[in-house]
Amino acid sequence: MRTKHRPLAFRTAAAVTAAAVGLTLSPAGPVAAAPSESAASATTMRIATSGFIDSFNPFTSIYLTPTNALRYMYENLVQYSAEDGSPTEGLAESWETEEDGARWVYKIREGMTWSDGEPITAEDVKWTYDQMMEDEVMATANGSLVSNFESVEAPDDTTLIINLNEAQAPNPGTEIPVVPEHVWSEIDNPGEFANDSEVVGSGPYTLESYAPNEGFVLKANPNFWRGAPNIDRIQYVYYTDNDASIQALRAGDIDFISGLTPQQYSALEGEEGITTSSGEGRRYSSVAINPGQVTRDGEPYGNHNPALEDVNVRQAIRQGIDIQALLDNVLDGQGVKATSFVPASYATWMLPEDNDAIMDFDPEAARAQLEEAGWTEGANGIREKDGETLTLTLQIDGSDSTEQALSEYLQPWMADIGIDLQVEATDSDTMSANVQAGNYDMYFSGWSLGPDPDYQLSINTCANLPTSTDGSGGTTQDGYCDEEFDALYEQQRTELDEGARVEIVQEMLAMNYAASVQVAFYYPNQLEAYRSDRFENFTKMPTDNGIIANQSGYWGFMNVTPVGEGGSSGGSQTGLWIVIGGVAVVAAVVAIVMVTRRKKSADIE
């Protein structure tokens, strides 16, 4: 899964000052996803969110918010450790390789049950993997992870065997949520199943309820093999105004928020009852550049400026962007300058800053490259070729203050090298639809990655391009496709010597960098805050300077406990109500963030 890793467009909700009374609110009345009246006294932690949700289907969902929820709902065969992201036990308590790494044998823990009490067996894992191997739709989100599978066997309830076509370095049991066969095998069209009610899971939480544009609730799973969580529910409340969610945190109407802007983070530091956390994230932020989208069969689709098909134009755009200025001024230094789509938190794999592919900010070189490509400067300073001006459209989420700020830098920088950059503000749902359909020139994007780069590399291969001209049927990062890259992908996956594999991965990153189908700006720190007077024992991943939300695992909230006896929240329901002008309404809460652009996760994760 990504985190997800799929098209994840990095988003922070708009910074509209709550004091101006311009709070964006959901319809009056209680949030539909709130816990039932009978559970009103249950321990509930409330989290602000604005993330887009396509579904809670682990076979097809690629957006950050639902894929993060899925990590809490379904256990993997193999989990990533909180300490350093290394493989650790999940449904499997141990594993070993045979036939020089081409055969992986897993021992499934005995006595585990699904949240409905049915036993978890190796057959559930086999059924899950088989669906992805046999059905293109069921392979939408994570199909690349089983592309090297020859067959899967479940000789008994506690043994799972994965036979690979070739030996591979990444553990094949990671990342894939395992579903209950007894539930999913009864669904007529599982690839279209929303999975948003009566969910049967195996993780620390299961989905209790969901209301579009209002929120959703996860309830503790008493059958979780590690033990039931200490809090009964996690309630995600939807806010369309980031500043409103900040005020809700201050007022105690929510308990946790992620995706803060640097300014919001600074404003919350030192406030009584609130703890802030700046962690090294697993995400990169970029501007995606449409090189011309094609399906897996090479059929073009979408609408873009043909000028962007020329790598010289895309590289000129890269050289015309002062990334350090963006890091300093937009991110207030809360992050690391990017070199590729593998973040600095995975230092082993990231492309080194001194790699020969790296291009510095150099407007003069950008202008020269455009000139050599036949784009000559016109009378108004905008370049022309064959009677066409070099005019591009940058689509942004009009409610996102970060995207607005970034566009205000990019527009004059592009004008300086002779590109007329028109900024088109729209909403996140429209942008997601346009991106999937290939109807864009440029837009701000970003993905979250897991500890091993294999998945993110895989969604840059030709095999992960869409199968349809509507952009569906695949999970591609930016429409990138290069046969040489594909060959290196297969080579790195089967390279068992880590040092040699690192070299191959970095060669691939350099290739993608040079193609410039996206320009990675920075690896932002994940800025978070929570009511430390109510909840404690949040677990970071990695445990040293890591993040709490949006992990490659379920550690962040799994061990959270109320502060003191009965210290959950008195009033987890009534605290959601805010009185404005004498009228009680429910705050439309958000904050977060990473609305994952369509193709990923990300996550990916």
Secondary structure, 3 states (H helix, E strand, C coil): CCEEECCCCCCCCCCCCHHHCCCCECCCCCCCCCCCHHHCCCCEEEEEECCCCCCCCCCCCCCHHHHHHHHHHCCECEEECCCCCCEEECCEEEEEEEHHHCEEEEEECCCCECCCCCECCHHHHHHHHHHHHHCCHHHCCCHHHHCCEEEEEEEECCEEEEEECCCCCCCCCECCECCCHHHHCCCCCHHHCCCCCCCCCCCCEEEEEEECCCEEEEEECCCCCCCCCCCCEEEEEEECEHHHHHHHHHHCCCCEEECCCHHHHHHHCCCCCEEEEEECCCEEEEEEECCCEECCCCCEECECCHHHHCHHHHHHHHHCCCHHHHHHHCCCCCEEECCCCCCHHHCCCCCCCCCCCCCCCCHHHHHHHHHHCCCEECCCCCEEECCEECEEEEEEECCCHHHHHHHHHHHHHHHHCCCEEEEEEECHHHHHHHHHHCECCEEEEEEECCCCCHHHHHCCCHHHCCCCCCCCCCCCCCCCCCHHHHHHHHHHHHCCCHHHHHHHHHHHHHHHHHHCCEEEEEEECEEEEEECCCEECCCCECCCCCECCCCCCCHHHHCCEECCCCCCCCCCCHHHEEEECCEEEEECECCCCCCCCCCCCEEEC
